[in-house]
Amino acid sequence: MEIREIEPSEYADAGTVTADAYREFQSKVNPEADYEAYLAEIADIASRAPRTTILVAVDRGEIVGSTTLEITGRIHADTPPPDDDEIHIRMLGVAPAARGHGVGKALMEATLALAAELGRTRITLHTTDLMVTARHMYEAMGFSLEPGKVEMPSGICLFAYTLDTAPVADDPRR
């Protein structure tokens, strides 16, 4: 499997894979929420690519996962950029057929490597109460759950996670 930045010709395929990864949660949200619109936003990689970095996982020529990284810009152009020390992870998705093969972890590890390369010392993300497997992965990778949660109109609880990647001088593990 290869993890790399997306090519423009792959926007549609990667968008489909990412939206498909989130589709399983549709039946668990408030029926009045416009989840189809949310899935369309997730699939629309072309609109966010100019302001963000999109990584894809490619296995045997097929896109099996992607993540959007807010480094110098945000998905929504009218939102202030992340802090200079931060990378914010958005919309990590793995094709349902590729789950359990380390795709999500490989995308996360590539993000950590990119953060080190860019001198970013803090990685942040939001996830939901529905994404139990993802939350376990983030916690196993050392992310800390921030206090509090946000209840979305969709009925989903949103949680914030942070990983401080700055070396600690007296920590022998680093």
Number of C-alpha atoms within 10 A of each C-alpha: 14 14 20 14 14 21 12 10 9 14 18 14 15 31 24 20 21 27 23 18 23 20 15 11 13 16 9 11 16 14 11 9 14 13 18 12 10 15 19 13 15 24 21 18 25 15 14 20 20 13 18 20 20 25 22 29 25 18 14 8 9 13 24 25 29 30 26 25 26 23 22 16 22 22 20 12 12 8 9 10 18 15 13 13 16 23 26 23 21 20 19 24 28 28 20 16 9 14 14 11 10 12 24 24 15 17 23 21 14 17 21 19 13 13 19 14 9 14 14 20 17 19 21 20 20 17 20 17 12 15 11 11 9 17 19 11 14 21 14 10 13 13 20 15 17 12 8 10 14 12 12 13 12 15 14 17 15 15 18 17 20 19 20 16 19 13 11 10 8 7 7 7 7 9
